[in-house]
Amino acid sequence: MKSSRRRMLSAVAIMFLATAACAQDADEAGPDEQIGGRLEVAAVWTGAEQESFQKVLDEFTDRTGTEVTFTSTGDRIATVLRTRIEGGEPPEIAILPQPGLMNDLVEQDALEPIDDIVGEQIEESWAPDWRELGSADDTLYGLFFKGANKSTVWYNVPAFEEAEVSPPETWEEFITAAETLRDAGTTPIAIGGGAGWVLTDWFENIYLRTAGPESYDQLTSHEIPWTDESVTEALGVFGEILEDDALTLEEPSTVSFEESVDAVLSDDPDAAMVFEGDFVPGATDAAKAAAAGEDYDFFEFPSIEGSEAAVVGGGDMVVMLESTPQAEALLEFLATPGAAEIWAAEGGFASPNREVGADAYPNEIAGRTATALAEAELFRFDLSDLVPTELGGDVPGSMWSILQDFTNDPSDVDGTAQRLEEAAENAFG
């Protein structure tokens, strides 16, 4: 995701746009034709995220007369889509959190190319990396509608002030801050390990900082084994906070992502910090009700042993499983700035569409998270979203469940690495 910014326009172009404003606004607004019919969209979003996206779909329905059914798959989108495809009844549109899942579906010949529908818009308004991530064999299949900076740690401002803790910049300072909060009677960290992807995000951020980008790329493509010393080192660093039960909410592997967010951002917090992406402030009703800067703020994931600043990012891509006029119209709409701005105003959202203005976001903090992602000199896409689903997705024996087991026994570093390697060998064949 790049920071929201308008293109620099020459004076001549500005004069032209002023005379053609109505035509341009119509183009940016997306389809207005009343095509009617029905359409199903499947995505992982639940709760407040689902509610925000529903507002986008409602606007599409108002413009086109198309009735849209939203199916929330939760974290089991890979399983749900495979079952629906095998049964011959896939949704027309799905929104995938993993490029790896897109590649799996392409191999199954389950997706329709979308270059003729939104390729030109993506070429103009998205950074090249997003098009590459949404393509397989040089064919465009995915439109990234939602991006995420997944290297942010959110904290309860009053809890920090009461314990006289400052936002840490290094891992050592992070551990010290956690211990200070613990000694002040506040549980330092809420980990939503009940959602396995939260744990993979922890690992990926630590690994990028301890092993570096080259090893990160090699591990992603399984050019080095998961039993490599770089993996066990990263697991050991993660274990530093897991081994002390007083540093986290009880049994992190049973805490949902939403519960971890509410534990920090609610009116009556149970913890002081929660690590996750820039979507945290919009993830639950309690989070959306909290005041940015007054109730909560964030700091970038800490440097480890002098590592350079780095950002792990993610995103959700729109793919088409059945080509219909309604599905194509929705793709066209989701490629417009106007569609993204609907959710951006709700919070907990960042658009990879560079035409979305900074004023679309609800507060200064949302702008900072977007800027941190856009200006990162070292950026890597979420590893678990790039590898095959058997390793990175919500399936038995994947990183998700293996790291959940690790939170219960963080001393088992070597055994965890061995199980990860076995999962990788199975996934990569």
N, C-alpha and C positions, 0 to 999 in steps of 0.2 A: 504494500500500500504506500502510495506517495502522499505527501502533504497536499491539502486542498489548496489550489491556487488557480487563478484565471490566467489565460494566456495573455502575454504582452501583445498589444495590438498597435499598429501604426495609426497615426492620425487619420490617414486616408481610410483605413479599415474601420475606424470608429465612426467616421462619417457615413460610410456605407451601411454599417450595422444600424445606425440610427434611422436611416431611410427604409431599412428592410427588417425592422424589429419585429413586426407582426409575423412575417414569414419565418424568421428564425425561431421565435418563441414557439410557433406551431411545430417546427421540426424538433426542438429540444423537448417538447412536452410529450412526444410519443404518439402512438395511434389514438385517434379519436373516432374512428369508424365504428359504427354499431354493427358488430359482426355476430353478436349473440352466441348461442351455444354454451357448452360446458367445458371445463378444464380441471384437471387434478394436478396439484403440486405437492410433492413429498419432500420434506426436509427434516433435519434433526431438531429444529428449534422447538422449545416448549416455553411455558410461562411468559415472562415479560418479552422475551425475544419473539415468540410467536405472535403476541399481541401487536408488537411494533410492525412486524412483517405483514400482519393482516391488514394494517392501515394502507400499506402499499398495494396489496391485492384489492382492497376496497376501491381505491382510486382507479385501478385498472378496470374494475367492473363498471364503475360510473362512466368511464370513457368509452367502453366497448360493448357494454351490455352482456358480457360473458360472465357466467356464474362460475366462480372458482371454489373448488373444494381443497382445503389445506389438510394434508395428512402428516401428523407429527410422528416420526419414526423413533424419536429419542436417539440414543446412541447406537441403535441397532439398524441403521439405515442400510448397511451392506447386506445383512440378512434379509431385511424386508424387501429390498429391490430384487435380490436374486430369486426369492420366492415368487414375487409378482411376475417377474420376467418368465420364469419357468412355467407359471400358470397361464401365460399368455395375456395377462391383464396389467401391464405396467402403467404407472402414471405417465401422462404426457410429458411432464416436466419434473425433474428432480434437482435438488440443490445439494451438492456434495461437499463435505468438509475435507476431502482427501483427493489430491491428484492421482494417488495410487489407485483409488477406487475407480476413478475415471478410466485409467488405463486398463483395469480389469474388465470394465464394461465394454470398452472398445474391442478388446480381444474376443469378447463374447458376441460382437457385432450387434450390441444392444443400443448404441447411440447413433443419432443422426448428426451429420456435419452441420455447422451453423455459420460458416464463413459468408455465405450468400445473404444471410439474414442480418448479422451484426458485425461481420468482419471489418468493414470499413470504419465503423464507429470505434471499435477496439483499437484499430491501428492509429486513429487520431487521438484518442483520449486516455488510453492506458499505456503504462510503461511496457517496453518489449518483454520484460520478464513475465508479466502476467499472461500475455498471449502464448509465450512458450510453454508455460505451465498448463495452459488450457488446451494444448495441442498434443496430438499423437501422430507420429509419422507425417509431420508437416501438415496435418489436417486439424482445423480448429473445431473443437467439440465443447469447450467450456467458456462461459462468460463469468468472470469473477465479479460478483455483485457486492460482496462484503469482504473487507480485509481486516486484519487484526495485527496489532503490535503485541506479541506474546512475551515481551520481556519487561513487564511492569509489575511492581509490587505495591499494592494498595494498603494504606494504613489509616487507622482511626486517629484523627488529629488530636482530640481531647486525651486519648490514652497516651499518646506520645508526649504531650505537654505535661500531663500529670506525672509521668515517670521521668521527665526531663531527658527525653531521648530525641536525637536528631536523625533525620533520614540517613542511613548508612550508604557509603559509596563502595566499600570493599566487603568481601565475605567475612573477614575478621570483624569488621565493624558491625556487620549484620548479626553475627553470633553474639557479640557483646551486647547489642541492642536487645536481642531476644532474651538474654540472661538478665539484663536490667529490668525489663518488663516483667519477667517471671518473678524476680525478687520483689517487685512492687505489687505483686498480687494479681497480675493480669496474664492470662494465657497469651503467649506471644504470637503464635502462628496457627491459622486455620488452613488445613490442607483438605481439599475436597477429593480425597482419593477414591471415594465411591464411584467417581467418574474416572476411568482409567486414563483418559487423555490428559487429565490434569497432571498425573504422575509422569507421563511421557514428556510433557512440557517442562516440568522440573528437570528431568534428566537432560533434555536437549539443551537447555540454557546452561546448565552446569558443564556439560560435555563441550559445548562450543568454546567456553572460556578456559577449560582445563586442557583440552586436547588441541584446540585450534581449528580453523576452517578446513584445512586440507584433510585432516583426519576425519572431520565431520562428513566431508564429501565421500571419503573412502568407506566410512561405516555405512553411509546411506546406500551406497551401491554394493555393499558387502565385499569390498576389495580387501578389507581387513576383518578378522573375526571378532565377534562380540566377547571373546575371551581375552582380547588384547588388553595389555596393561592400561591403556588409556581409558577403557571402559570401567575396569575395576577401580581406577583412581576416581573417576566421576561418581561411581556408586558409593565409594567411601566418603566423598564430600557430602553427598546427599544424606548419607547415614548419620552425619554429625548432628543433624537436627532431629532425625527420627529416633535415635537411640535414647535421647532424653525425653521421657514421656511428658515432663513438665513444660516442654517447649511447644507442644502441639495440643490441639483438642484430642480427646480420647479416641483411640482407634481410627486413625485417619482413613483407613481403607473402607470404612463404613459411612463416612461423611460425604454427602452429595455436594456437587459444585455449588448449587443454590444455597445449601446450608452453610457452606464455608463463607460465601459472600455475606449472607445475613449475619453471621457471627461477628463480622467486623463493621458492616455498614448500617446495621439496624440501630434503633433508638436505644436499645439495651444490649450493647455488644458483649460477646463472650470471648473475643480475642482481639488482638491489636493489628495483625497483618494478615493479608491473604494475597498470595501470588497467583496471578492469572492475567489474561490479556486486557486490552483496552475496552473490552465489552463488559467488564465487571460492573461499572456504574449503571448499566441498563439491564442487568441480568435478572433482577428481582424487583418486586414492588418496593420493598424496603430500601434497596439501593437507589432506586429512582427518586425516592422521597428525600434522600440525604442531600445535604447542601455541599456542593463542590467547594473545596478550599476551607470550609468551616468545619464540616463533619469528617471529610475524608480528603486525601491527596494521594499522590503516588511518587515512587522513586524508581529509577531504572534498576534492572537486575544487577546485583553487585559484581564488581570486578573480582576475579579470583587469582591470587598470586601475580598481580600486575597485568592481567590480561587486558587487551584493548576493549573499548566499548563495542558492544555487539548487540544485534537484534535478531531474535527468532520471530518470524512472522507466519501468519496463517491466512486462510481465506476460504470462502464458500463460493463454489462455482455452479452456475446454472447450466444444466445439460438437458437435451431434448431426446426422449425415448420414443416418442411418437410424433411424427410431423403432421400437424393440423394447422389450419388458419389461426385458431385460438392460441396454440402453443407458440407459433411464430410471432404473433402480435405481442404476447407477454414478453418474449425475449427482446423484441424491439423496445418495449416500454422499460424494461429493467436496464437497458443500455443507456437510458437518458439520465441526465443530471437530476431532473425532477423526481424520478422514482427514488433515487438514493437520498435526496434531501428530505423526503417524508420520514424515513427512518432516522436519518442523521439528527433531525430535530428532537427525536425521542431520547437520544443518548445511547451510549453503549454500542456505537456503530462507527465505522470508518469506511469510506468508499475509496476503492482504487481508481475510480474515475476522476481524472485530474480536472475535469470541468466543474466539479462540485466545489462551491466557494467556501472559504473558511467561515463565513457568517452562517453557514448551514448548521454548524455544530452548536450545542447548547451553552457551552462555557469555555473558559480559557484552558482548563485542564484537558478537555477533549482535544483542543487544538495542540497542546503540548505533546500528547501521546502520538498524534498524527505526525507532528514535526520530528519527533524522535525516530520514528520509523523512516520517514522520507529522507532524513539527513544522515542515516546510519552509513558509515563507511564500510562496516562489516555486517552483511545481512545474509541470513540463510533461511530458507523456507522450512517449516516444521518437518522434521525428519520422519516422524511416524505417518505423516500425510503423504510422503513421497514413496515410501517402501510398499511392497505388496500388502494387501489387506490382511493376509494370514499373519503378518508380523506386526503391522501398525494399526489394525482395526479392532473393532469390538467382536472378536471371535475367540473361542477357547484356545488357550495356549499362546496368546499374542503378548506383546509388550505390556498391554493393559493389565492382564491378570498376573503376569510375572512380577511386575512392579508393585501391584497390590500385595502380593505375597511378601515382597521385599519390605514394604512398610511395616508388616507384622514381625519380620525378623531381619532387621537391617544389618545384623552381624554376618549374614550369609551372603557375602559379596561374591565369592568365587562360584558358589552354587547358582546364584542369580545370573551371573555372566554366562555360565554354561547353559542354562535353560534358554537364555536369550539367543545364544549361538545355535542351539538346536532349532529354535523357532525360525531363525533366519535361514538356516539350511533348508528347512521345509518350504519356506516362502519363496526363496530364490531358485529352488530346484537344484 
